[in-house]
């Protein structure tokens, strides 16, 4: 899938409550797994399919993040939803920090540093 986000995403794993109004006007409430998060959006894994354009709110602790479904794709055994936050709605660790949060850029930086600090291996000599 083509990368659409302009902000770096952080990988996470957190159960959150998602609320939306379905096509028939009924309010729906489901649990979802928060897969990743950025300043301007999230990726959720859910058992429910939501149409693009659906307005929803993700609830955590004492707060919520509100956005619109940009895509919904079925992979393996669940739906993955890309949500873009509404204008003026931004995520911050000051308000919500998922229990399991990982910045993939830190892993790359650590791997590069580890590689840079390893002593060079002497070339293997040819066996006669």
Buried (B, 14 or more C-beta within 10 A) or exposed (E): EEEEBEEEBBBBBBEBEBBBEEEEEEEBEBEBBBBBBBBBBBBBBBEBEBEEEBBBBBEBEEEBBBBBBBBBEEEEEBBBBBBBBBEEBBBEEEEBBBEEBEEEEEEEEEEEEEEEEEEEEEEEEEEE
